[in-house]
């Protein structure tokens, strides 16, 4: 029996937004668009990730349990191993990004940015961490910031490191 010339389509990227914060946030479609822009800049597709929107109490617990730090951070990233298995017909799991919305709100106000601008930047920042980027040293930090800035510009959003 001859094989079909058609191959099955690759799985779509999946973004699961879990809302556990009292702070109002953009729609799931907006989060998916921001994630898609970050993934496109990395040349990644056909992955899945979760975005959890939390308040300060949960952020403190996660930060303390996983990083040994006792404060509410703006964003946390929990990457999965590169070799984490996924069935061939499903997106490869990339990891989780946790955003603490009250902290994001406060930072947006302090930096003279819109809430959405700060939120988009931190989500993109978290996605880059899931893909292995870091800012522990100057060279990788500058590369990561340049990529974040490019993605924000592609989304039509202002430079993330220029405050009003």
Secondary structure, DSSP 4 states (H G I P E B T S, - for coil): -PPPS--PPPPPPEEEEEEE-SS----HHHHHHHHHHHHHHHT--SEEEEEEEE-HHHHHHHHHHHH---S--SEEEEEPPTT----TTSPEEEEEEEEEHHHHHHHHHHHT--HHHHHHHHHHHHHHHHTT---SSHHHHHHHHHHHHHHHHHTT---TT---
